[in-house]
């Protein structure tokens, strides 16, 4: 008990901030709707569980078996063990567990920044930059693939730093396990072992020391073991299936269109700047500014003795993690969509340079001012947009009436549609309310109570529904043929609307 008290006392600022984040999450996790992909993700978890524990061979014909299922398996396992039955409770439980997983990864983020910058205040502010990016924070509740991957990216960076600094075998083992687990969630995780080998190799060359070879071999063994055992799809023919999956994701089976700068563009024909633009317009400007300054300072210091070799190598690893995945997508013309969520895992690499700026920029008072501005911007944005932080755009983008909705993917996952349904239930007191939709209303119907579910009937247009609910995805022009009765606006743009359907 005394040790716990001493640890809390030594890191009281972080402990208090983390506890506030925890309490905030516990108080607000019920405010977020169900995303477009969540039902499909849950099906993946059930398919993997049935294959692993019941030897269900229909798994071989499951269309999404090339998606990583280990996190979904865990969520389904918890769902079964807690015997959760009501759909509302099932998805709220998923949201809470996903967010808690993210919060645990922030502990590793703090430890990483503390070891790297050796300053508790900078470590806490940098951790806040990691925690409170508006879009990523809200995705930690309902995005059960990109955010667990990003959380493991944080943990991987921590152990990578330990490996570069101390060359301990235990750190190599942990790093291999975490990277293997990350790759089993998203195949893009294979970039971790590639970067580890490159930067450990650089360290051996620069220090003229071959001792790390043993650690690298142990790292690869644990990486392959965890990747293999945590990705059951690979079990029958690991190499053959892996190559097939890699090729599949390079040219992913999604040929719909996305909205970018007011233009509908096929996801298979995206311009090279798709990811860089989305990152630039959806990240708070103070974070962008301070992070870019940090990268410039690091590149300048590469040729000085300001940083120790292991620190330079780790910063180079972080920069590579930030840049290379984006370059890979651009070069291979890979299919990406829904803002930059497929590469959220690179964000921790960028955050490292936010802390680096606060450490290296002079005078120290200016560093304190930057830290304060970052904290204020993050907290203000969270409070101002709650619970719709997932549609955050920074000041680089105009906020004219309906500008965001008509020019960019807005609430593309229909997360806010649960609010639309609840609003309709308040508006129409009928025992049965018939609704038509063009996107993801059914997912959020699952978030209603059983009594509310009985009142809402989702039917096709041929059956003459009374209302139409939309989040405008693929229809930025709207629906002028219907009578608008309610619209929820964020940043002057509608994230969902309810229309009454007139019949002649």
Helices and strands as residue ranges (DSSP letters): H 2-10, H 12-28, G 29-31, H 38-54, G 57-61, H 70-81, H 87-117, H 120-131, H 134-142, H 146-166, H 169-185, G 187-189, H 190-207, H 212-229, G 232-234, H 238-250, E 257-260, E 263-266, G 267-269, H 274-281, H 285-301, H 309-332, G 341-346, H 347-360, H 364-385, G 389-391, H 403-407, H 417-427, E 433-437, H 441-445, H 450-455, E 456-458, G 461-463, E 467-470, E 483-490, E 493-500
